[in-house]
Amino acid sequence: MIEIKNLVKEFGTGSSAQRVLNDISLTIEDGDIFGIIGMSGAGKSTLIRCINLLEKPTEGEILINGTDITKLKKKELLKYRRNIGMIFQSFNLHMQRNVRRNASFGLELIPPKDYLPDGYTQEEYAKLSYFRKKKAKKADMKKTVDELLEIVDLHHKENAYPAQLSGGQRQRIAIARALATYPSILLCDEATSALDSMTTESILQLLQKINKERNITIVIITHEIDVVKKICNKVAVLDQSRVVETGNTDKVFSNPSSPVTKRLLGGDE
């Protein structure tokens, strides 16, 4: 479970400080596909970057399974970050690595045992443990990456480079890389906004499959209402740095109470 309590984020200091998140409180249950929407400048991307502390909140708490990660020391934070995968709008791939080596990148960065996230099964830990050895077995690495490429349907493109792939295929590599450490949370920052409608549909189907089969909690930042309608069971609406509406997606969209939600849905304010 992710619990965000009274979160504030300011850029700058003193009288010139700009508040981009103001008293944000949300609860995201395990297994949710949770959408966060709003107009440009509402604070959506800053919020998702606070969840894994790419941005440090100015005030407030972010509890993951009861632990306030804003108070963790560096080594403890590394441990919890292994439990959070992230995919970006711009894919953030290594252009000099082929599909296979991009997918394996997270595995190459596996930290020592003491810093692995809680909640690993013995089977999952066994799949990762060999990467801490000085002489990793190529066969073990290959098996794990094969599984990832099968999940995202890119096994037939394993030797291709990002420049040779479509936008949807690049995003699938990014998803494989994010799944490599067996996270329980996957954060998606405008993950489909650069894609055409058919490719977006295939990525959304993939995210639904991952959510169902791996029981991964997914948080999606987007300005695309159709994305939220199709796969999110819950939604929060941000406006001017605040949460103005939240709840089950069907209820929020069928009976919106805030002007910004009505505007996003294309209705009258």
Secondary structure, DSSP 8 states (H G I E B T S, - for coil): -EEEEEEEEEES-GGG-EEEEEEEEEEE-TT-EEEEEESTTSSHHHHHHHHTTSS--SEEEEEETTEEGGG--HHHHHHHHTTEEEEETT----TTS-HHHHHTHHHHT---GGGS-TT--HHHHHHHHGGGSSS--HHHHHHHHHHHHHHTT-GGGTT--GGGS-HHHHHHHHHHHHHTT--SEEEEESTTTTS-HHHHHHHHHHHHHHHHHH--EEEEE-S-HHHHHHH-SEEEEEETTEEEEEEEHHHHHHS--SHHHHHHTT---
